[in-house]
């Protein structure tokens, strides 16, 4: 929030930029005093990359996909919990969205990052985690973890046999992590245009994709107009979800 606010207040000359991610659109709904307006204080330049979230489980859990998990949760209330890397993360939103749309109550356990959540999953302390796939894949391949469902609209290449939650259980379910570049509002139009073109060119370089893939991200260039629409729609959707679940801003 500190970094995002500093860019919002920076000179609108095109030389100070923000690598924006979903916490920027969630801030207003989770905190009472947010020193920026994600809609009005920024000039979106381009979306750069996206990453799916995957719901992972320990192998002993008697469910092999999200549809079975929902049935198990309803039959065994209070027996499940899911780890995430923190309140206000896309992973947290995935917990809320799954609970709300499936009519279940799997509480979140908030960790200081994905690594300790994964450690507790492997150790048997928790039955489920939401995570980007890259860090968990070695344990999937070893049979120590199983993947139940993918949060995005399409299946992911690293887990081609794992269905999306939308196709398997809850039509319309969709959440992903993303990264984009924005400037302070009122940045010169020519600067935004030049930066947008540069990001587009960079996103087309094979070596950039090769560097991003091991980090769990897929290059997903979208121009300023589309990135602005994404920010607005995510801001509204997450706000509706948070209000519906009764979360009160801190």
Secondary structure, DSSP 8 states (H G I E B T S, - for coil): -HHHHHHHTS-SSSSSEEEE-THHHHHHHH-S--S--TTTSEEEEEEEEEEE-EEEEETTSS-SSHHHHHHHHHHSTTS-EEEES-TTSHHHHHHHHHHHHHT---EEEE-SSHHHHHHHHHHTS-SEEEE-STTTHHHHHTTSEEEEEESSSS--GGGTTS-BHHHHT-TT---EEEEEEEEETT--HHHHHHHHHHHHHHHT-HHHHHHHHTTT-EEEEEEHHHHHHHHHHHHHHHHHHHHHTT----
